[in-house]
């Protein structure tokens, strides 16, 4: 049986899912009460003052959390709750954080999504190891941990809406020229400061990410279905090219894994993962999908998902120049413009593939994004693949 499981990862994922379901049922009977740093609470509402003291006060002798509250939140791929913390005098004198935000895998569907996609430890890696290595605009992280048995996970981070007046950007919002310039500088800051850093070796490569996604959602089949469902949003030259798009995506991921310098990637860098602070700075949230690979993967995803086609056509060369200048300033080995432009064209496939397989989901798969949102992003990303002759860039 073990050999069979290794040959078909979908069977292995199904077996793991049954174990997670068992853990979730056991929690209903006896809810865990987190006390130590080894515990993973069910949600931000299920923490305790003792657990918060353990994870937030460890470096301040005598500091303790006296109480906490959850003034608001929402639920999507994770359970998101605001968290307000009250400390004793020692904690207050030390200036420990009081305005936090929690993300947790609370529902069974949320755990299956993050665990099955192999992004369970993404935010743990980012906030506990990598965040301190970059000055990019992103929330500060205070604690993150995941449990491999139950697929529970929790992250405690800065509530940037409270601390910086941040507004989270909608997935189909049309960014301004200045916002796009700042967004690519934000990516360049992260890419440059983590350029070939050994600390990113713990992350999955682009190839590994594609392989896991393919196993989890039957990527090739669902992407083909998605191209049919979104046919009206796709240029005539790309219609009926589902197999070719998939093969180009595989080739692009191989290039990003084997033929480009490796850096930290956000991994899911579409516009819906961004926020703008009260001071006008563009930042990235939601680090579950962080990966290692070639910089152009993030650049293409950011530009092609955020820009209406007419804006992208007008801005993209300037945005590339802004990005390359900032990348060099932050320590990355910036390629020539021509080499960078080729890489951008090559890496424009995943932004399209990610959204056509999302809209192409089977009946038994969760709806990760509404249909109208998928179509809006597909219209933008498909136009980019067509405009840039990305098939020619990839050699297919």
N, C-alpha and C positions, 0 to 999 in steps of 0.2 A: 504493500500500500504506500509506503514512504516514497518509493520510486515514482509511483503514479502521481502523487501529490507534487513532486518536484517537476514532473513533466507538464502538469496543468495547474498553473498558479491560481486559477479561478476556484478549483476544488479546495486548495489550501486556504484561500481567502474565506470560502464558505465555512470551513471548519473553524477558523479563527472567529468568525462572526457568531457561531453558536456558542463559543466560549464567552464572548463578550455579552451575549444575551443572558447567559447564566449568571454572570457577575451582576448585571443590571437587576435581574430578578431577586438576587440575594440582597441587594441594597434596599429593595422595597421592604423586605422582611426585617432587616437590621441595618438601618442607615448608618454609614460610618460617621464618626465624630473626630475630625482631624485635630491633632494635637502637636505633631512634630513635623520637621522638614521632610520626613520620609512619606508623609501622608499626602494624598491628592484629593482635595475636596470635590464634591459632586458639582458645585457651582459657587459663584461668588456670594450667594445667599446662605450657603451651608458651611462657610468658614466659622471659626471660633476665635475669640480673643487670644486664646492660648496659641493657636496655629499662626495667627497674624503676628503675635509677638515673636514666635520662632523664626519666621521668614523675613520680618521687617526690622527687628530690633537686635539681631545677633551681634552687630558690631558696636552697639552702644550699651555699655554696662549700666544695668539698672533700669533701662527703658522697658516699658510694657504698653501693650494696647489695652485700653480700658473698655472700649466699646466700638461698634461700627454700625453703619446703616447703609442701605441700598436705595438711593433716591430715584432711580430710574433705570431702564434698560430695554433690551429688545432680544429677539431670538431669530436666528437664521441658520447658517452652517455651524454656528456656535451660540451659546448662551452668553449675552453681553450685559453686564450690569455695572452701573456706577457704584463706587465704594468710597465711603467717607469714614475716616479713621480718627479716633480720639486717643491720644497718648497720655501717659502720666507726665509729671514735670520733666523727668529725664529725657523722655522722647521729644517733648516740645522744645526743650532747650537745644537738642541736637538737630532740630529742623527736619525730623523725619517726615516723609510724604504723607499728606492727609487727603489729597484729592486723587483717587486712583480709579482705575477701570479694570474690570475683570472679564476674561473670556474663558469659557469652559465647555468641555464636551459633556453636556448634561443629559440630553435625550439619547436614546439608543441610535436613532437615525444620524445624529451628529457624530457620535463615536464611530459608527460604521463608515461615515463619509471620510473623516480625518484619518482613521486607522487604516481603512481599506485603500485610500489613496497614498498611504505611506507618508503623510505629512504630520503625523502625531507629534513628532519632536521638533518640528520646524521652528516654532517660536521659542522653545527651550534653547535650541542652539543659538538663535539670534540674540535673544535678550540676555542669556546667561554667559555667553562667550564672545559674540561678535559685535554687539551693539557698542561696547566701549571702545572699539577700534575705529569708529567712524564718527565724524561730526555732522553727518547728514541730518536733514530734518526728518525725524522719526520720533515716536514716543520713547521716553526712557523706560526701561524695564526694571522691575524690582524683584520679580520671582516668576519662574516658569518651570513646570514639571509635568511629565506624563507617565502614566502607568501602563506598561505593555500588556498586562493581563486583562484589565478591565477596559482599556482604551479610554479611561478618564484622562483629562488634561485640564490644566488651569494656568492662566497667565495673569500676573498682576503688573500693570503698567501705568504710566502717567495718563491721566485724563486730560488730553490736550484740549478738549473743548472747554474745560474749566481753567487750565493753567495758561493756555495761549489763545483762547478765544477762537479755536479752530472750528471750521465748518467742513464737514465731510462732503466730498464731491459726488454727484450722482453718476452712475455708470455710463449714461449717455449725454452728460453735460458737455457743452461745447466750450472748451477752454479758450482763453484769449491768447494772443501772441505772446504777451509778457509772461503769462502763466506757463505756457509751453517752454519758453526759454528757461524759466526757473526750474521747471520739472526736469529737464534734461541735465541741468547743472546738479540737481539733487542726485540723480543717478550717477553722474560722473564723479561726484564726491565719494559716494559709496564704492564704486568700481575702482577708483584710483587708490583709495586708502586701504582696500583689501586686495589689491592686485597681487596675485600669486602668493597670497598669505597662506602659510601651512595650516592655519586654523580652519580654513574652509574645507579641508580634506574630509571632515566628518560629514559633509553634506552630500546628497545624491548628485550625480552628474546629470546633464541634460538627457543623455541616452538612458540612464537608469529611470529617470522620471517618465520618459516616453514609454519604456517597456512596462512599467507598473501601471500607467494609465491605460495602455492597450489591453493589459490583462484584466483590469478592473471593469472597463466599460465597453469592451469589444470595439475599440476606437475606430478601426477601419470601416466596419459596418455602420456604426452609428454616425460617423462623419458623412458617409455616403447618403444616408437617410436625411441628415441635416441639410445637405446641399439641395436635395429635392424640396424639402420643406421651406427653404429660404431662397428658392430659385429666383424670385422676383427681385431680390437684393443683390444678385450676383451678375457681373458683366457677362455678356453673351460668350466672350472668349473663354470663360472658365466653366460654363455650364457643361455638364456631362464629363467633367474632368476629375471626378472624385478620387479614382485610383491614382491618378497622376499627382494630385494634391497630397495624398497620403505618402506616396513614395518620396516626394520632394520634402515633406516634413521630416521623414526619417533621415534623409540625407542632410538636411539642415542641422538636425540635432547631432548627427555624427560630426559635422564640421565644428559645431560649437563645443563639442566634447574633446575632439582630437586635434584640431587644427588651429585653435585660437588660445591665447593666454587665458588662464582660468582666474576668475574673480568671483566675489559674492554676487549673486543675482537675487533680486526680489522674487522672481519666479512666476508671479502672477500680476505683472506690472500694468494692468489696464487702468483706465482712468478712474474706475469705481473704487480703487484701492487708495486713492489719494485724498488729501485734505489741504485746505489753505488756512493759514493762521491769520489772526487779526492784523499782523504786520505784512501780510501778503506772501509769505513763504509757502512754497508747495512741499508737502511731505508725503511719505508713504506709511500706511498702516497695514495690518494683516500680514504677518510674516510666516504663516503656516507653510507656504510653498517655497521658502528660500532654498536656492540651489547653488551649484557651482558650474560655471561655464563661460562662454564667450560673451563679452559685453553687449554685442549687437542684439542678442536675444531680448534683453530688457529694453534697449533703445527702440527696437522695432515695435515691440508690444505697446510701449508708452505712446509713441508718435502715431502709430496707425489706429489705435483704439480711441485716442483722445481727440483726434482732428477730423473734422468733416473733410471729405476729399478735396474740395476746393481750397481749404486752408492748408492742408498738408502739401498740396502741389506748390503752393506759394511759399511755404515756410521751411520745407524739409531740408533743403541744402544749407540754409542759414542755421537751422537747429543742429545739423551735423557739425558745422564749424564751431558753434557755441559749445557743444558737447566735447569735441576733441580738444579744444583749448582748455576747458575745465579739467578734463581727464589728465592732461599733462601737469596742470597745476597741482593736482591732488596726488601725484605720484605714479600714475599709470603710464605705460609705454604706448603713447598715442600713435596709431598707424597713420600713414598718409591719407589724405582725403579720398583718393581713388580706391585704396584698399578698404577703407572704412565704408565707402559707399557700396562696394561689392558685398561686404559682410551684411550691411543693412538690407540689401535686396535679398540675400540668401535667407536671412532670419525672419522674413516677413510671412512665412508660412504658418508658424505656430499660432500667431494671433488670430488667423482665420480658422485653423483646425480646432482650436480650443472652443470656439463658439459654435461651429457647425456640429461638433459632436454633442455639445450641450443642448442645442435645439433638437438634435436627432435622437434624443434619449428614447429608450424603450419604455413600455408602460410600467415596468417593475423598477425603474430607476428614479431617484428623487429629482424633482424639478429644481435645479440649482439656480436658474434665472428665468424670469418671465419671457414668453415668446417675443413680445414687442421689443424688449431690451436686447435679446439675442439678435433679432433682425437688424436693429440699428447698428450694433457693433459689426455684424457680418457685412453690412453695406459698406462701412468704412474700411474694414480690413481686406475685403475682397477687391475693392477698388485699388488698394495699395498694391496687392499682388499683381493685378493686371497692369497698372500704370508703370510699375518698376520692372516689368518683364522678369519677374522672380524665377520663372522656369528657366529662362536663359541664363540667369546668374548661377543657378544650381546645376546646370548642364543636363536638363531633362526636357 
